Amino acid sequence: MSSDGRYTPHCDQWQNDRDRCANRRCRPGPVVGVRNVDLQIPAIQDGMNERLNERQSRSTTRNKSSDMNAPRKPSTIDDYLNSVPEDRRRALQDLRARIRFIIPDAQECISYRIPAFRLNGVVVAGFCATTKGCSYFPFSGSTLKSLARDLCRYDQTKSSLHFSPDEPLPSALLRKLIRVRIAESKD
């Protein structure tokens, strides 16, 4: 490469007519650090301009459509529940009422776009609707592990407990989950 960042000649044809040289190594390359270089080969320049224009139009279209079609972030639990299908909404409203009964001092909030309950500044419980049912979130990686025997009949991930709207979580189990999570938050 020469000092100006362009390729140096590699064949005799380049010396005679560099725009028509078939050897790709002889074609002029971009100058380092410059985004749009005036290429000497019109066909390549046109192709690059078309691709750049397509990329720019896709990014502006993507931004406009994502703003218009993106689901609005709920600001309250009621907003969230209004956006949920009826069967799951009833189950989650019941779960919400039972959590409020177990920890009446907790503040309702939205955390990670799902309804949650904050006690002394720490999120201790949350829930959401999924495509197949409902999920409970203790907002801790160790709560579900510590109650593994009690939770063996439920599907779960590291951080969530899945249940059917037809078979909600028993109140005794919900009480245990919340009690363990509050104890963890105090440590």
C-alpha positions as CSV (number, residue, x, y, z in Angstrom):
1,M,0.0,0.0,0.0
2,S,1.2,3.5,-0.7
3,S,1.6,6.3,1.8
4,D,-1.8,7.7,0.9
5,G,-3.6,4.5,1.8
6,R,-4.3,3.4,-1.8
7,Y,-3.2,0.2,-3.4
8,T,0.0,0.1,-5.4
9,P,0.2,-1.4,-8.9
10,H,0.5,-5.2,-9.1
11,C,0.4,-5.7,-12.9
12,D,1.2,-4.1,-16.2
13,Q,-2.4,-3.5,-17.2
14,W,-2.8,-1.3,-14.1
15,Q,0.0,1.0,-15.4
16,N,-1.9,1.4,-18.7
17,D,-5.5,1.6,-17.6
18,R,-6.2,1.2,-13.9
19,D,-10.0,1.6,-14.2
20,R,-10.3,-1.4,-16.4
21,C,-7.8,-3.7,-14.7
22,A,-9.4,-7.1,-13.9
23,N,-7.1,-7.9,-11.0
24,R,-9.0,-6.9,-7.8
25,R,-5.7,-6.2,-6.0
26,C,-5.0,-3.4,-8.4
27,R,-8.3,-1.6,-7.9
28,P,-8.0,1.5,-5.7
29,G,-9.0,0.9,-2.1
30,P,-10.4,3.2,0.5
31,V,-8.3,5.7,2.3
32,V,-7.9,4.7,6.0
33,G,-10.1,6.7,8.3
34,V,-12.3,8.2,5.6
35,R,-15.9,6.9,5.3
36,N,-16.9,7.9,1.8
37,V,-14.0,7.7,-0.6
38,D,-14.4,8.9,-4.2
39,L,-13.7,5.7,-6.0
40,Q,-12.2,5.7,-9.4
41,I,-14.5,2.9,-10.7
42,P,-18.0,4.2,-11.4
43,A,-19.7,0.8,-11.2
44,I,-18.3,0.2,-7.8
45,Q,-19.1,3.7,-6.6
46,D,-22.7,3.4,-7.8
47,G,-23.1,0.1,-6.0
48,M,-21.7,1.4,-2.8
49,N,-23.9,4.5,-2.9
50,E,-27.0,2.3,-3.5
51,R,-26.1,0.1,-0.5
52,L,-25.4,3.1,1.7
53,N,-28.8,4.7,0.7
54,E,-30.6,1.4,1.4
55,R,-28.9,1.0,4.8
56,Q,-29.8,4.6,5.7
57,S,-33.5,4.2,4.6
58,R,-33.8,0.9,6.5
59,S,-32.5,2.5,9.7
60,T,-34.8,5.5,9.5
61,T,-37.8,3.2,8.6
62,R,-36.9,0.9,11.4
63,N,-36.8,3.7,13.9
64,K,-40.1,5.1,12.8
65,S,-41.9,1.8,12.8
66,S,-40.5,0.7,16.1
67,D,-41.7,3.8,17.8
68,M,-45.2,3.4,16.3
69,N,-45.6,-0.3,16.8
70,A,-43.7,-0.8,20.1
71,P,-45.9,-1.7,23.0
72,R,-46.2,1.2,25.4
73,K,-44.3,0.7,28.7
74,P,-46.9,0.3,31.4
75,S,-46.6,2.9,34.2
76,T,-48.9,1.1,36.7
77,I,-49.9,-2.4,37.5
78,D,-53.4,-1.6,36.3
79,D,-52.0,-0.4,32.9
80,Y,-50.2,-3.7,32.6
81,L,-53.2,-5.8,33.6
82,N,-55.4,-4.0,31.1
83,S,-53.1,-5.2,28.3
84,V,-53.3,-8.9,29.3
85,P,-55.9,-11.4,28.0
86,E,-58.9,-12.0,30.2
87,D,-58.0,-15.5,31.6
88,R,-54.5,-14.5,32.6
89,R,-55.7,-11.1,33.9
90,R,-58.1,-12.7,36.4
91,A,-55.3,-15.0,37.7
92,L,-52.8,-12.1,38.0
93,Q,-55.4,-9.9,39.7
94,D,-55.9,-12.6,42.3
95,L,-52.2,-13.1,42.7
96,R,-51.8,-9.3,43.2
97,A,-54.5,-9.2,45.9
98,R,-52.8,-12.1,47.8
99,I,-49.4,-10.5,47.6
100,R,-50.9,-7.2,48.9
101,F,-52.5,-9.2,51.8
102,I,-49.2,-10.9,52.6
103,I,-47.0,-7.7,52.5
104,P,-49.4,-4.8,52.9
105,D,-46.4,-2.3,53.4
106,A,-45.0,-3.1,49.9
107,Q,-45.2,-0.5,47.2
108,E,-46.5,-1.5,43.8
109,C,-44.2,-0.7,40.9
110,I,-43.1,-1.7,37.4
111,S,-39.7,-3.3,37.3
112,Y,-38.2,-4.6,34.1
113,R,-41.6,-3.9,32.5
114,I,-43.5,-6.3,34.7
115,P,-45.6,-5.6,37.8
116,A,-43.6,-5.9,41.0
117,F,-43.7,-5.1,44.8
118,R,-41.0,-3.2,46.5
119,L,-40.4,-3.5,50.3
120,N,-37.8,-1.2,51.9
121,G,-36.4,-0.3,48.5
122,V,-35.9,-3.9,47.4
123,V,-38.1,-5.6,44.9
124,V,-39.4,-8.8,46.6
125,A,-42.1,-10.2,44.2
126,G,-43.3,-9.7,40.7
127,F,-45.5,-11.4,38.1
128,C,-46.4,-11.4,34.4
129,A,-48.5,-13.0,31.8
130,T,-46.8,-15.3,29.2
131,T,-48.1,-16.8,26.0
132,K,-48.9,-20.0,27.8
133,G,-49.8,-18.9,31.3
134,C,-48.5,-16.8,34.1
135,S,-45.1,-16.4,35.9
136,Y,-44.1,-15.4,39.4
137,F,-40.7,-13.7,39.9
138,P,-39.0,-13.5,43.3
139,F,-36.3,-11.2,41.9
140,S,-33.6,-13.3,43.3
141,G,-31.6,-16.2,41.9
142,S,-31.5,-18.2,45.2
143,T,-35.1,-18.1,46.4
144,L,-36.4,-20.7,44.0
145,K,-33.3,-22.9,44.7
146,S,-33.9,-22.8,48.5
147,L,-37.6,-23.9,48.0
148,A,-36.9,-26.5,45.3
149,R,-38.8,-29.3,47.1
150,D,-41.9,-27.2,47.3
151,L,-41.7,-26.1,43.7
152,C,-40.9,-29.4,42.0
153,R,-44.4,-29.7,40.4
154,Y,-44.0,-26.3,38.7
155,D,-42.1,-25.4,35.5
156,Q,-39.4,-22.9,36.2
157,T,-36.3,-21.1,35.1
158,K,-33.5,-19.7,37.2
159,S,-35.6,-16.6,38.0
160,S,-39.2,-17.4,37.4
161,L,-41.9,-19.9,38.4
162,H,-44.5,-20.7,35.8
163,F,-48.1,-21.6,36.6
164,S,-51.4,-22.0,34.8
165,P,-54.2,-19.4,35.2
166,D,-56.5,-22.4,35.9
167,E,-54.2,-23.6,38.8
168,P,-52.9,-20.5,40.6
169,L,-50.1,-20.7,43.2
170,P,-51.4,-21.8,46.6
171,S,-51.4,-19.0,49.3
172,A,-49.1,-21.1,51.6
173,L,-46.5,-21.4,48.8
174,L,-46.8,-17.8,47.9
175,R,-46.3,-16.9,51.6
176,K,-43.1,-19.1,51.8
177,L,-41.7,-17.5,48.6
178,I,-42.2,-14.0,49.9
179,R,-40.9,-14.8,53.4
180,V,-37.7,-16.4,52.0
181,R,-37.2,-13.4,49.6
182,I,-37.6,-10.9,52.4
183,A,-35.2,-12.8,54.6
184,E,-32.6,-12.8,51.7
185,S,-33.0,-9.0,51.2
186,K,-32.3,-8.3,54.9
187,D,-29.0,-10.3,54.7
